[in-house]
Amino acid sequence: MALTLYPAIDLKDGACVRLRRGEMDQATVYAEDPAAQARAFEAAGFTALHVVDLNGAFAGRPVNGEAVRAILAAVAMPVQLGGGIRDMAGIAAWIELGISRVILGSAAVKNPALVREAAAAFPGRIIVGIDARDGMVATEGWAETSSLPATEMAMRLQDAGIAAIIHTDIARDGMLQGLNLDATEALAAAIAIPVIASGGVAGIEDIRNLRAAAARTPNLAGTIIGRALYDGRIDPQAALAEAAGC
């Protein structure tokens, strides 16, 4: 089964940036026009887009709404969105505007009932982001680390009705050190929910290794790619071919 590759657009102050380990003061601006960047990803052949409102994740409410709406107007491919979405009204509003799947992170830790309510109201449209620091779940834009192990949180979500889990290793995010496949595969093996790997993709070898892992753990469904795409370390066509098993 083909893996889905999600190019990442992280929004900070209206621009497309990449952080290192989630540190807002370690931001590199890659594009002042996120909508144009989204169009470029679509033109390169990608079929889905991962967008995060970084300011929103810290503020606990959407901040980069204008940029998100511009992205939605610019591309036809599905867009999944996270960052600062904490209630049913916010989830419904984004879905009505055209967001394909809403990502709940901090809200999923602090308000598990919201995940179940949202998944029931919007089948197939709710994803949970499990962001881990040293194996423990981090929240509030990664500014806080909980006492909840990432795998335990994933197991609690087994019957919640969500479409997927995004597992991010914070220590590797934006660092081009390669995916933490051991941790991601262990988490995926504990549940039946599709799992998307995130954090640290550095080159085509990471996609090849993820395909090998998916042969062992079939619910590994894809990966999010950020800095490696922006820095030209990964050729989109080669990456998509590898993900498709070509």
Biotite code that builds the C-alpha atoms (Angstrom):
import biotite.structure as struc

atoms = struc.array([
    struc.Atom([0.000, 0.000, 0.000], chain_id="A", res_id=1, res_name="MET", atom_name="CA", element="C"),
    struc.Atom([1.327, 3.421, -0.947], chain_id="A", res_id=2, res_name="ALA", atom_name="CA", element="C"),
    struc.Atom([2.375, 5.847, 1.746], chain_id="A", res_id=3, res_name="LEU", atom_name="CA", element="C"),
    struc.Atom([0.925, 9.364, 1.727], chain_id="A", res_id=4, res_name="THR", atom_name="CA", element="C"),
    struc.Atom([3.483, 12.162, 1.843], chain_id="A", res_id=5, res_name="LEU", atom_name="CA", element="C"),
    struc.Atom([2.304, 15.398, 3.445], chain_id="A", res_id=6, res_name="TYR", atom_name="CA", element="C"),
    struc.Atom([4.399, 18.493, 2.723], chain_id="A", res_id=7, res_name="PRO", atom_name="CA", element="C"),
    struc.Atom([4.220, 20.778, 5.755], chain_id="A", res_id=8, res_name="ALA", atom_name="CA", element="C"),
    struc.Atom([3.293, 24.422, 5.895], chain_id="A", res_id=9, res_name="ILE", atom_name="CA", element="C"),
    struc.Atom([3.850, 25.816, 9.380], chain_id="A", res_id=10, res_name="ASP", atom_name="CA", element="C"),
    struc.Atom([2.429, 29.304, 9.786], chain_id="A", res_id=11, res_name="LEU", atom_name="CA", element="C"),
    struc.Atom([4.014, 31.952, 11.977], chain_id="A", res_id=12, res_name="LYS", atom_name="CA", element="C"),
    struc.Atom([2.936, 35.583, 11.674], chain_id="A", res_id=13, res_name="ASP", atom_name="CA", element="C"),
    struc.Atom([1.399, 34.851, 8.284], chain_id="A", res_id=14, res_name="GLY", atom_name="CA", element="C"),
    struc.Atom([4.572, 33.360, 6.773], chain_id="A", res_id=15, res_name="ALA", atom_name="CA", element="C"),
    struc.Atom([5.626, 29.803, 6.007], chain_id="A", res_id=16, res_name="CYS", atom_name="CA", element="C"),
    struc.Atom([8.378, 28.803, 8.439], chain_id="A", res_id=17, res_name="VAL", atom_name="CA", element="C"),
    struc.Atom([10.169, 25.801, 9.890], chain_id="A", res_id=18, res_name="ARG", atom_name="CA", element="C"),
    struc.Atom([11.123, 25.535, 13.538], chain_id="A", res_id=19, res_name="LEU", atom_name="CA", element="C"),
    struc.Atom([13.826, 23.527, 15.248], chain_id="A", res_id=20, res_name="ARG", atom_name="CA", element="C"),
    struc.Atom([12.417, 21.252, 17.963], chain_id="A", res_id=21, res_name="ARG", atom_name="CA", element="C"),
    struc.Atom([9.321, 23.441, 18.117], chain_id="A", res_id=22, res_name="GLY", atom_name="CA", element="C"),
    struc.Atom([11.166, 26.521, 19.388], chain_id="A", res_id=23, res_name="GLU", atom_name="CA", element="C"),
    struc.Atom([9.417, 29.658, 18.110], chain_id="A", res_id=24, res_name="MET", atom_name="CA", element="C"),
    struc.Atom([12.638, 31.684, 18.354], chain_id="A", res_id=25, res_name="ASP", atom_name="CA", element="C"),
    struc.Atom([14.323, 29.121, 16.079], chain_id="A", res_id=26, res_name="GLN", atom_name="CA", element="C"),
    struc.Atom([12.160, 29.876, 13.043], chain_id="A", res_id=27, res_name="ALA", atom_name="CA", element="C"),
    struc.Atom([13.466, 29.988, 9.481], chain_id="A", res_id=28, res_name="THR", atom_name="CA", element="C"),
    struc.Atom([11.161, 31.806, 7.048], chain_id="A", res_id=29, res_name="VAL", atom_name="CA", element="C"),
    struc.Atom([10.886, 29.909, 3.762], chain_id="A", res_id=30, res_name="TYR", atom_name="CA", element="C"),
    struc.Atom([7.982, 31.691, 2.076], chain_id="A", res_id=31, res_name="ALA", atom_name="CA", element="C"),
    struc.Atom([6.138, 34.933, 2.725], chain_id="A", res_id=32, res_name="GLU", atom_name="CA", element="C"),
    struc.Atom([3.201, 33.667, 0.628], chain_id="A", res_id=33, res_name="ASP", atom_name="CA", element="C"),
    struc.Atom([1.910, 30.351, 2.052], chain_id="A", res_id=34, res_name="PRO", atom_name="CA", element="C"),
    struc.Atom([-0.739, 30.059, -0.666], chain_id="A", res_id=35, res_name="ALA", atom_name="CA", element="C"),
    struc.Atom([1.924, 30.195, -3.373], chain_id="A", res_id=36, res_name="ALA", atom_name="CA", element="C"),
    struc.Atom([3.918, 27.557, -1.496], chain_id="A", res_id=37, res_name="GLN", atom_name="CA", element="C"),
    struc.Atom([0.825, 25.344, -1.327], chain_id="A", res_id=38, res_name="ALA", atom_name="CA", element="C"),
    struc.Atom([0.332, 25.701, -5.083], chain_id="A", res_id=39, res_name="ARG", atom_name="CA", element="C"),
    struc.Atom([3.967, 24.733, -5.641], chain_id="A", res_id=40, res_name="ALA", atom_name="CA", element="C"),
    struc.Atom([3.541, 21.579, -3.565], chain_id="A", res_id=41, res_name="PHE", atom_name="CA", element="C"),
    struc.Atom([0.418, 20.643, -5.501], chain_id="A", res_id=42, res_name="GLU", atom_name="CA", element="C"),
    struc.Atom([2.158, 21.289, -8.824], chain_id="A", res_id=43, res_name="ALA", atom_name="CA", element="C"),
    struc.Atom([5.001, 19.005, -7.698], chain_id="A", res_id=44, res_name="ALA", atom_name="CA", element="C"),
    struc.Atom([2.530, 16.127, -7.439], chain_id="A", res_id=45, res_name="GLY", atom_name="CA", element="C"),
    struc.Atom([1.672, 15.965, -3.756], chain_id="A", res_id=46, res_name="PHE", atom_name="CA", element="C"),
    struc.Atom([-1.916, 14.947, -3.061], chain_id="A", res_id=47, res_name="THR", atom_name="CA", element="C"),
    struc.Atom([-2.425, 16.212, 0.503], chain_id="A", res_id=48, res_name="ALA", atom_name="CA", element="C"),
    struc.Atom([-1.142, 19.097, 2.613], chain_id="A", res_id=49, res_name="LEU", atom_name="CA", element="C"),
    struc.Atom([-0.344, 19.429, 6.312], chain_id="A", res_id=50, res_name="HIS", atom_name="CA", element="C"),
    struc.Atom([-0.823, 22.919, 7.795], chain_id="A", res_id=51, res_name="VAL", atom_name="CA", element="C"),
    struc.Atom([-0.158, 24.069, 11.363], chain_id="A", res_id=52, res_name="VAL", atom_name="CA", element="C"),
    struc.Atom([-1.034, 27.444, 12.863], chain_id="A", res_id=53, res_name="ASP", atom_name="CA", element="C"),
    struc.Atom([1.998, 27.792, 15.137], chain_id="A", res_id=54, res_name="LEU", atom_name="CA", element="C"),
    struc.Atom([0.856, 31.043, 16.722], chain_id="A", res_id=55, res_name="ASN", atom_name="CA", element="C"),
    struc.Atom([-2.515, 29.421, 17.314], chain_id="A", res_id=56, res_name="GLY", atom_name="CA", element="C"),
    struc.Atom([-0.943, 26.422, 19.033], chain_id="A", res_id=57, res_name="ALA", atom_name="CA", element="C"),
    struc.Atom([0.647, 28.729, 21.611], chain_id="A", res_id=58, res_name="PHE", atom_name="CA", element="C"),
    struc.Atom([-2.312, 31.099, 21.900], chain_id="A", res_id=59, res_name="ALA", atom_name="CA", element="C"),
    struc.Atom([-4.925, 28.349, 22.187], chain_id="A", res_id=60, res_name="GLY", atom_name="CA", element="C"),
    struc.Atom([-7.002, 29.884, 19.406], chain_id="A", res_id=61, res_name="ARG", atom_name="CA", element="C"),
    struc.Atom([-6.647, 30.297, 15.621], chain_id="A", res_id=62, res_name="PRO", atom_name="CA", element="C"),
    struc.Atom([-4.321, 33.176, 14.695], chain_id="A", res_id=63, res_name="VAL", atom_name="CA", element="C"),
    struc.Atom([-3.304, 32.617, 11.062], chain_id="A", res_id=64, res_name="ASN", atom_name="CA", element="C"),
    struc.Atom([-6.822, 32.215, 9.720], chain_id="A", res_id=65, res_name="GLY", atom_name="CA", element="C"),
    struc.Atom([-6.282, 34.536, 6.780], chain_id="A", res_id=66, res_name="GLU", atom_name="CA", element="C"),
    struc.Atom([-3.309, 32.523, 5.543], chain_id="A", res_id=67, res_name="ALA", atom_name="CA", element="C"),
    struc.Atom([-5.211, 29.236, 5.961], chain_id="A", res_id=68, res_name="VAL", atom_name="CA", element="C"),
    struc.Atom([-8.149, 30.552, 3.956], chain_id="A", res_id=69, res_name="ARG", atom_name="CA", element="C"),
    struc.Atom([-5.751, 31.703, 1.222], chain_id="A", res_id=70, res_name="ALA", atom_name="CA", element="C"),
    struc.Atom([-4.262, 28.208, 1.085], chain_id="A", res_id=71, res_name="ILE", atom_name="CA", element="C"),
    struc.Atom([-7.697, 26.639, 0.797], chain_id="A", res_id=72, res_name="LEU", atom_name="CA", element="C"),
    struc.Atom([-8.519, 28.966, -2.084], chain_id="A", res_id=73, res_name="ALA", atom_name="CA", element="C"),
    struc.Atom([-5.231, 28.177, -3.834], chain_id="A", res_id=74, res_name="ALA", atom_name="CA", element="C"),
    struc.Atom([-5.294, 24.364, -4.015], chain_id="A", res_id=75, res_name="VAL", atom_name="CA", element="C"),
    struc.Atom([-7.680, 21.526, -4.758], chain_id="A", res_id=76, res_name="ALA", atom_name="CA", element="C"),
    struc.Atom([-5.874, 18.865, -2.696], chain_id="A", res_id=77, res_name="MET", atom_name="CA", element="C"),
    struc.Atom([-7.102, 17.985, 0.799], chain_id="A", res_id=78, res_name="PRO", atom_name="CA", element="C"),
    struc.Atom([-5.700, 20.145, 3.595], chain_id="A", res_id=79, res_name="VAL", atom_name="CA", element="C"),
    struc.Atom([-5.390, 18.984, 7.202], chain_id="A", res_id=80, res_name="GLN", atom_name="CA", element="C"),
    struc.Atom([-5.055, 21.697, 9.834], chain_id="A", res_id=81, res_name="LEU", atom_name="CA", element="C"),
    struc.Atom([-3.905, 21.880, 13.431], chain_id="A", res_id=82, res_name="GLY", atom_name="CA", element="C"),
    struc.Atom([-2.956, 24.553, 15.945], chain_id="A", res_id=83, res_name="GLY", atom_name="CA", element="C"),
    struc.Atom([-5.218, 26.283, 18.444], chain_id="A", res_id=84, res_name="GLY", atom_name="CA", element="C"),
    struc.Atom([-8.397, 24.347, 17.635], chain_id="A", res_id=85, res_name="ILE", atom_name="CA", element="C"),
    struc.Atom([-9.894, 23.585, 21.024], chain_id="A", res_id=86, res_name="ARG", atom_name="CA", element="C"),
    struc.Atom([-13.700, 23.296, 20.726], chain_id="A", res_id=87, res_name="ASP", atom_name="CA", element="C"),
    struc.Atom([-16.546, 21.980, 18.573], chain_id="A", res_id=88, res_name="MET", atom_name="CA", element="C"),
    struc.Atom([-17.342, 25.424, 17.194], chain_id="A", res_id=89, res_name="ALA", atom_name="CA", element="C"),
    struc.Atom([-13.795, 25.827, 15.894], chain_id="A", res_id=90, res_name="GLY", atom_name="CA", element="C"),
    struc.Atom([-13.742, 22.324, 14.425], chain_id="A", res_id=91, res_name="ILE", atom_name="CA", element="C"),
    struc.Atom([-17.057, 22.853, 12.650], chain_id="A", res_id=92, res_name="ALA", atom_name="CA", element="C"),
    struc.Atom([-16.036, 26.262, 11.330], chain_id="A", res_id=93, res_name="ALA", atom_name="CA", element="C"),
    struc.Atom([-12.871, 24.954, 9.690], chain_id="A", res_id=94, res_name="TRP", atom_name="CA", element="C"),
    struc.Atom([-14.603, 21.947, 8.180], chain_id="A", res_id=95, res_name="ILE", atom_name="CA", element="C"),
    struc.Atom([-17.300, 24.207, 6.762], chain_id="A", res_id=96, res_name="GLU", atom_name="CA", element="C"),
    struc.Atom([-14.565, 26.381, 5.222], chain_id="A", res_id=97, res_name="LEU", atom_name="CA", element="C"),
    struc.Atom([-13.107, 23.369, 3.422], chain_id="A", res_id=98, res_name="GLY", atom_name="CA", element="C"),
    struc.Atom([-10.507, 21.840, 5.746], chain_id="A", res_id=99, res_name="ILE", atom_name="CA", element="C"),
    struc.Atom([-10.428, 18.114, 5.026], chain_id="A", res_id=100, res_name="SER", atom_name="CA", element="C"),
    struc.Atom([-9.263, 16.935, 8.439], chain_id="A", res_id=101, res_name="ARG", atom_name="CA", element="C"),
    struc.Atom([-8.857, 18.806, 11.729], chain_id="A", res_id=102, res_name="VAL", atom_name="CA", element="C"),
    struc.Atom([-5.922, 17.934, 13.991], chain_id="A", res_id=103, res_name="ILE", atom_name="CA", element="C"),
    struc.Atom([-6.483, 18.024, 17.741], chain_id="A", res_id=104, res_name="LEU", atom_name="CA", element="C"),
    struc.Atom([-3.385, 18.086, 19.926], chain_id="A", res_id=105, res_name="GLY", atom_name="CA", element="C"),
    struc.Atom([-3.522, 19.787, 23.309], chain_id="A", res_id=106, res_name="SER", atom_name="CA", element="C"),
    struc.Atom([-7.316, 19.513, 23.291], chain_id="A", res_id=107, res_name="ALA", atom_name="CA", element="C"),
    struc.Atom([-7.076, 15.748, 22.914], chain_id="A", res_id=108, res_name="ALA", atom_name="CA", element="C"),
    struc.Atom([-4.959, 15.503, 26.073], chain_id="A", res_id=109, res_name="VAL", atom_name="CA", element="C"),
    struc.Atom([-6.937, 17.931, 28.193], chain_id="A", res_id=110, res_name="LYS", atom_name="CA", element="C"),
    struc.Atom([-10.435, 17.214, 26.874], chain_id="A", res_id=111, res_name="ASN", atom_name="CA", element="C"),
    struc.Atom([-10.670, 13.623, 25.595], chain_id="A", res_id=112, res_name="PRO", atom_name="CA", element="C"),
    struc.Atom([-14.460, 13.879, 25.430], chain_id="A", res_id=113, res_name="ALA", atom_name="CA", element="C"),
    struc.Atom([-14.063, 16.520, 22.712], chain_id="A", res_id=114, res_name="LEU", atom_name="CA", element="C"),
    struc.Atom([-12.216, 14.023, 20.510], chain_id="A", res_id=115, res_name="VAL", atom_name="CA", element="C"),
    struc.Atom([-15.035, 11.497, 20.755], chain_id="A", res_id=116, res_name="ARG", atom_name="CA", element="C"),
    struc.Atom([-17.716, 14.130, 20.210], chain_id="A", res_id=117, res_name="GLU", atom_name="CA", element="C"),
    struc.Atom([-15.927, 15.556, 17.183], chain_id="A", res_id=118, res_name="ALA", atom_name="CA", element="C"),
    struc.Atom([-15.173, 12.141, 15.672], chain_id="A", res_id=119, res_name="ALA", atom_name="CA", element="C"),
    struc.Atom([-18.848, 11.189, 15.981], chain_id="A", res_id=120, res_name="ALA", atom_name="CA", element="C"),
    struc.Atom([-20.020, 14.482, 14.476], chain_id="A", res_id=121, res_name="ALA", atom_name="CA", element="C"),
    struc.Atom([-17.460, 14.491, 11.653], chain_id="A", res_id=122, res_name="PHE", atom_name="CA", element="C"),
    struc.Atom([-16.598, 10.881, 10.733], chain_id="A", res_id=123, res_name="PRO", atom_name="CA", element="C"),
    struc.Atom([-13.242, 10.527, 9.036], chain_id="A", res_id=124, res_name="GLY", atom_name="CA", element="C"),
    struc.Atom([-12.387, 14.184, 9.588], chain_id="A", res_id=125, res_name="ARG", atom_name="CA", element="C"),
    struc.Atom([-10.664, 14.183, 12.991], chain_id="A", res_id=126, res_name="ILE", atom_name="CA", element="C"),
    struc.Atom([-6.967, 13.444, 13.563], chain_id="A", res_id=127, res_name="ILE", atom_name="CA", element="C"),
    struc.Atom([-5.127, 13.494, 16.871], chain_id="A", res_id=128, res_name="VAL", atom_name="CA", element="C"),
    struc.Atom([-1.569, 14.817, 16.991], chain_id="A", res_id=129, res_name="GLY", atom_name="CA", element="C"),
    struc.Atom([0.554, 13.047, 19.592], chain_id="A", res_id=130, res_name="ILE", atom_name="CA", element="C"),
    struc.Atom([3.692, 15.127, 20.027], chain_id="A", res_id=131, res_name="ASP", atom_name="CA", element="C"),
    struc.Atom([6.254, 13.376, 22.205], chain_id="A", res_id=132, res_name="ALA", atom_name="CA", element="C"),
    struc.Atom([9.295, 14.604, 24.087], chain_id="A", res_id=133, res_name="ARG", atom_name="CA", element="C"),
    struc.Atom([11.336, 11.674, 25.445], chain_id="A", res_id=134, res_name="ASP", atom_name="CA", element="C"),
    struc.Atom([8.283, 9.486, 24.953], chain_id="A", res_id=135, res_name="GLY", atom_name="CA", element="C"),
    struc.Atom([5.920, 11.733, 26.930], chain_id="A", res_id=136, res_name="MET", atom_name="CA", element="C"),
    struc.Atom([3.089, 13.782, 25.408], chain_id="A", res_id=137, res_name="VAL", atom_name="CA", element="C"),
    struc.Atom([3.760, 17.517, 25.022], chain_id="A", res_id=138, res_name="ALA", atom_name="CA", element="C"),
    struc.Atom([1.043, 20.172, 24.783], chain_id="A", res_id=139, res_name="THR", atom_name="CA", element="C"),
    struc.Atom([0.511, 23.930, 24.326], chain_id="A", res_id=140, res_name="GLU", atom_name="CA", element="C"),
    struc.Atom([2.634, 24.222, 21.204], chain_id="A", res_id=141, res_name="GLY", atom_name="CA", element="C"),
    struc.Atom([5.139, 21.813, 22.825], chain_id="A", res_id=142, res_name="TRP", atom_name="CA", element="C"),
    struc.Atom([5.765, 24.315, 25.627], chain_id="A", res_id=143, res_name="ALA", atom_name="CA", element="C"),
    struc.Atom([4.524, 21.848, 28.280], chain_id="A", res_id=144, res_name="GLU", atom_name="CA", element="C"),
    struc.Atom([5.324, 18.162, 28.772], chain_id="A", res_id=145, res_name="THR", atom_name="CA", element="C"),
    struc.Atom([2.734, 15.952, 30.450], chain_id="A", res_id=146, res_name="SER", atom_name="CA", element="C"),
    struc.Atom([3.224, 12.773, 32.487], chain_id="A", res_id=147, res_name="SER", atom_name="CA", element="C"),
    struc.Atom([1.296, 10.748, 29.888], chain_id="A", res_id=148, res_name="LEU", atom_name="CA", element="C"),
    struc.Atom([3.297, 8.311, 27.736], chain_id="A", res_id=149, res_name="PRO", atom_name="CA", element="C"),
    struc.Atom([2.628, 8.720, 24.013], chain_id="A", res_id=150, res_name="ALA", atom_name="CA", element="C"),
    struc.Atom([1.812, 5.044, 23.490], chain_id="A", res_id=151, res_name="THR", atom_name="CA", element="C"),
    struc.Atom([-0.635, 5.053, 26.394], chain_id="A", res_id=152, res_name="GLU", atom_name="CA", element="C"),
    struc.Atom([-2.421, 8.045, 24.911], chain_id="A", res_id=153, res_name="MET", atom_name="CA", element="C"),
    struc.Atom([-2.640, 6.272, 21.568], chain_id="A", res_id=154, res_name="ALA", atom_name="CA", element="C"),
    struc.Atom([-4.161, 3.221, 23.217], chain_id="A", res_id=155, res_name="MET", atom_name="CA", element="C"),
    struc.Atom([-6.761, 5.399, 24.954], chain_id="A", res_id=156, res_name="ARG", atom_name="CA", element="C"),
    struc.Atom([-7.823, 6.632, 21.511], chain_id="A", res_id=157, res_name="LEU", atom_name="CA", element="C"),
    struc.Atom([-8.315, 3.153, 20.086], chain_id="A", res_id=158, res_name="GLN", atom_name="CA", element="C"),
    struc.Atom([-12.106, 3.302, 20.166], chain_id="A", res_id=159, res_name="ASP", atom_name="CA", element="C"),
    struc.Atom([-12.523, 7.080, 19.779], chain_id="A", res_id=160, res_name="ALA", atom_name="CA", element="C"),
    struc.Atom([-13.406, 6.896, 16.080], chain_id="A", res_id=161, res_name="GLY", atom_name="CA", element="C"),
    struc.Atom([-10.591, 9.148, 14.851], chain_id="A", res_id=162, res_name="ILE", atom_name="CA", element="C"),
    struc.Atom([-9.232, 8.918, 11.301], chain_id="A", res_id=163, res_name="ALA", atom_name="CA", element="C"),
    struc.Atom([-5.519, 8.881, 12.157], chain_id="A", res_id=164, res_name="ALA", atom_name="CA", element="C"),
    struc.Atom([-2.800, 9.755, 14.641], chain_id="A", res_id=165, res_name="ILE", atom_name="CA", element="C"),
    struc.Atom([0.183, 11.951, 13.804], chain_id="A", res_id=166, res_name="ILE", atom_name="CA", element="C"),
    struc.Atom([3.169, 10.925, 15.921], chain_id="A", res_id=167, res_name="HIS", atom_name="CA", element="C"),
    struc.Atom([5.872, 13.591, 16.165], chain_id="A", res_id=168, res_name="THR", atom_name="CA", element="C"),
    struc.Atom([9.219, 13.212, 17.892], chain_id="A", res_id=169, res_name="ASP", atom_name="CA", element="C"),
    struc.Atom([9.852, 16.792, 19.040], chain_id="A", res_id=170, res_name="ILE", atom_name="CA", element="C"),
    struc.Atom([13.591, 16.266, 19.522], chain_id="A", res_id=171, res_name="ALA", atom_name="CA", element="C"),
    struc.Atom([13.942, 15.478, 15.818], chain_id="A", res_id=172, res_name="ARG", atom_name="CA", element="C"),
    struc.Atom([11.464, 17.957, 14.377], chain_id="A", res_id=173, res_name="ASP", atom_name="CA", element="C"),
    struc.Atom([13.197, 20.332, 11.996], chain_id="A", res_id=174, res_name="GLY", atom_name="CA", element="C"),
    struc.Atom([16.591, 18.814, 12.774], chain_id="A", res_id=175, res_name="MET", atom_name="CA", element="C"),
    struc.Atom([17.036, 16.598, 9.671], chain_id="A", res_id=176, res_name="LEU", atom_name="CA", element="C"),
    struc.Atom([18.120, 13.682, 11.871], chain_id="A", res_id=177, res_name="GLN", atom_name="CA", element="C"),
    struc.Atom([15.778, 11.077, 10.415], chain_id="A", res_id=178, res_name="GLY", atom_name="CA", element="C"),
    struc.Atom([12.468, 9.739, 11.674], chain_id="A", res_id=179, res_name="LEU", atom_name="CA", element="C"),
    struc.Atom([12.286, 8.071, 15.077], chain_id="A", res_id=180, res_name="ASN", atom_name="CA", element="C"),
    struc.Atom([10.920, 4.932, 13.445], chain_id="A", res_id=181, res_name="LEU", atom_name="CA", element="C"),
    struc.Atom([11.416, 2.730, 16.499], chain_id="A", res_id=182, res_name="ASP", atom_name="CA", element="C"),
    struc.Atom([9.072, 4.844, 18.620], chain_id="A", res_id=183, res_name="ALA", atom_name="CA", element="C"),
    struc.Atom([6.582, 5.442, 15.815], chain_id="A", res_id=184, res_name="THR", atom_name="CA", element="C"),
    struc.Atom([6.418, 1.782, 14.834], chain_id="A", res_id=185, res_name="GLU", atom_name="CA", element="C"),
    struc.Atom([6.011, 0.717, 18.477], chain_id="A", res_id=186, res_name="ALA", atom_name="CA", element="C"),
    struc.Atom([3.120, 3.143, 18.861], chain_id="A", res_id=187, res_name="LEU", atom_name="CA", element="C"),
    struc.Atom([1.519, 1.952, 15.611], chain_id="A", res_id=188, res_name="ALA", atom_name="CA", element="C"),
    struc.Atom([1.893, -1.687, 16.626], chain_id="A", res_id=189, res_name="ALA", atom_name="CA", element="C"),
    struc.Atom([-0.070, -1.030, 19.830], chain_id="A", res_id=190, res_name="ALA", atom_name="CA", element="C"),
    struc.Atom([-3.193, 0.205, 18.010], chain_id="A", res_id=191, res_name="ILE", atom_name="CA", element="C"),
    struc.Atom([-5.212, -0.289, 14.824], chain_id="A", res_id=192, res_name="ALA", atom_name="CA", element="C"),
    struc.Atom([-5.539, 3.406, 13.941], chain_id="A", res_id=193, res_name="ILE", atom_name="CA", element="C"),
    struc.Atom([-3.565, 4.688, 10.915], chain_id="A", res_id=194, res_name="PRO", atom_name="CA", element="C"),
    struc.Atom([-0.381, 6.431, 12.071], chain_id="A", res_id=195, res_name="VAL", atom_name="CA", element="C"),
    struc.Atom([1.431, 9.248, 10.255], chain_id="A", res_id=196, res_name="ILE", atom_name="CA", element="C"),
    struc.Atom([5.108, 9.667, 11.150], chain_id="A", res_id=197, res_name="ALA", atom_name="CA", element="C"),
    struc.Atom([6.491, 13.145, 11.714], chain_id="A", res_id=198, res_name="SER", atom_name="CA", element="C"),
    struc.Atom([9.682, 14.836, 12.811], chain_id="A", res_id=199, res_name="GLY", atom_name="CA", element="C"),
    struc.Atom([13.128, 14.631, 11.308], chain_id="A", res_id=200, res_name="GLY", atom_name="CA", element="C"),
    struc.Atom([12.693, 13.416, 7.725], chain_id="A", res_id=201, res_name="VAL", atom_name="CA", element="C"),
    struc.Atom([16.069, 14.148, 6.136], chain_id="A", res_id=202, res_name="ALA", atom_name="CA", element="C"),
    struc.Atom([16.128, 12.300, 2.824], chain_id="A", res_id=203, res_name="GLY", atom_name="CA", element="C"),
    struc.Atom([14.721, 9.606, 0.591], chain_id="A", res_id=204, res_name="ILE", atom_name="CA", element="C"),
    struc.Atom([16.182, 6.956, 2.896], chain_id="A", res_id=205, res_name="GLU", atom_name="CA", element="C"),
    struc.Atom([13.632, 7.893, 5.551], chain_id="A", res_id=206, res_name="ASP", atom_name="CA", element="C"),
    struc.Atom([10.785, 7.189, 3.151], chain_id="A", res_id=207, res_name="ILE", atom_name="CA", element="C"),
    struc.Atom([12.387, 3.903, 2.121], chain_id="A", res_id=208, res_name="ARG", atom_name="CA", element="C"),
    struc.Atom([12.765, 2.900, 5.779], chain_id="A", res_id=209, res_name="ASN", atom_name="CA", element="C"),
    struc.Atom([9.179, 3.889, 6.504], chain_id="A", res_id=210, res_name="LEU", atom_name="CA", element="C"),
    struc.Atom([7.977, 1.655, 3.655], chain_id="A", res_id=211, res_name="ARG", atom_name="CA", element="C"),
    struc.Atom([9.929, -1.233, 5.154], chain_id="A", res_id=212, res_name="ALA", atom_name="CA", element="C"),
    struc.Atom([8.365, -0.548, 8.543], chain_id="A", res_id=213, res_name="ALA", atom_name="CA", element="C"),
    struc.Atom([4.903, -0.374, 6.975], chain_id="A", res_id=214, res_name="ALA", atom_name="CA", element="C"),
    struc.Atom([5.413, -3.871, 5.584], chain_id="A", res_id=215, res_name="ALA", atom_name="CA", element="C"),
    struc.Atom([5.699, -5.029, 9.200], chain_id="A", res_id=216, res_name="ARG", atom_name="CA", element="C"),
    struc.Atom([3.133, -2.623, 10.655], chain_id="A", res_id=217, res_name="THR", atom_name="CA", element="C"),
    struc.Atom([0.543, -1.917, 7.940], chain_id="A", res_id=218, res_name="PRO", atom_name="CA", element="C"),
    struc.Atom([-1.218, 0.939, 9.740], chain_id="A", res_id=219, res_name="ASN", atom_name="CA", element="C"),
    struc.Atom([1.848, 3.163, 9.213], chain_id="A", res_id=220, res_name="LEU", atom_name="CA", element="C"),
    struc.Atom([0.153, 5.334, 6.638], chain_id="A", res_id=221, res_name="ALA", atom_name="CA", element="C"),
    struc.Atom([2.592, 8.071, 5.660], chain_id="A", res_id=222, res_name="GLY", atom_name="CA", element="C"),
    struc.Atom([4.839, 10.866, 6.808], chain_id="A", res_id=223, res_name="THR", atom_name="CA", element="C"),
    struc.Atom([5.023, 14.652, 7.040], chain_id="A", res_id=224, res_name="ILE", atom_name="CA", element="C"),
    struc.Atom([7.991, 16.324, 5.336], chain_id="A", res_id=225, res_name="ILE", atom_name="CA", element="C"),
    struc.Atom([9.151, 19.842, 6.129], chain_id="A", res_id=226, res_name="GLY", atom_name="CA", element="C"),
    struc.Atom([12.674, 21.234, 6.118], chain_id="A", res_id=227, res_name="ARG", atom_name="CA", element="C"),
    struc.Atom([14.072, 18.518, 3.822], chain_id="A", res_id=228, res_name="ALA", atom_name="CA", element="C"),
    struc.Atom([11.711, 19.680, 1.072], chain_id="A", res_id=229, res_name="LEU", atom_name="CA", element="C"),
    struc.Atom([12.386, 23.370, 1.598], chain_id="A", res_id=230, res_name="TYR", atom_name="CA", element="C"),
    struc.Atom([16.152, 22.826, 1.643], chain_id="A", res_id=231, res_name="ASP", atom_name="CA", element="C"),
    struc.Atom([16.058, 20.707, -1.518], chain_id="A", res_id=232, res_name="GLY", atom_name="CA", element="C"),
    struc.Atom([17.326, 17.574, 0.223], chain_id="A", res_id=233, res_name="ARG", atom_name="CA", element="C"),
    struc.Atom([14.363, 15.594, -1.119], chain_id="A", res_id=234, res_name="ILE", atom_name="CA", element="C"),
    struc.Atom([13.268, 15.622, -4.745], chain_id="A", res_id=235, res_name="ASP", atom_name="CA", element="C"),
    struc.Atom([9.441, 15.545, -4.785], chain_id="A", res_id=236, res_name="PRO", atom_name="CA", element="C"),
    struc.Atom([9.165, 13.185, -7.743], chain_id="A", res_id=237, res_name="GLN", atom_name="CA", element="C"),
    struc.Atom([11.689, 10.733, -6.302], chain_id="A", res_id=238, res_name="ALA", atom_name="CA", element="C"),
    struc.Atom([9.974, 10.882, -2.904], chain_id="A", res_id=239, res_name="ALA", atom_name="CA", element="C"),
    struc.Atom([6.525, 10.268, -4.362], chain_id="A", res_id=240, res_name="LEU", atom_name="CA", element="C"),
    struc.Atom([7.822, 7.363, -6.435], chain_id="A", res_id=241, res_name="ALA", atom_name="CA", element="C"),
    struc.Atom([9.427, 5.802, -3.363], chain_id="A", res_id=242, res_name="GLU", atom_name="CA", element="C"),
    struc.Atom([6.236, 6.298, -1.348], chain_id="A", res_id=243, res_name="ALA", atom_name="CA", element="C"),
    struc.Atom([4.233, 4.564, -4.076], chain_id="A", res_id=244, res_name="ALA", atom_name="CA", element="C"),
    struc.Atom([6.659, 1.646, -4.140], chain_id="A", res_id=245, res_name="GLY", atom_name="CA", element="C"),
    struc.Atom([7.772, 2.379, -7.692], chain_id="A", res_id=246, res_name="CYS", atom_name="CA", element="C"),
])
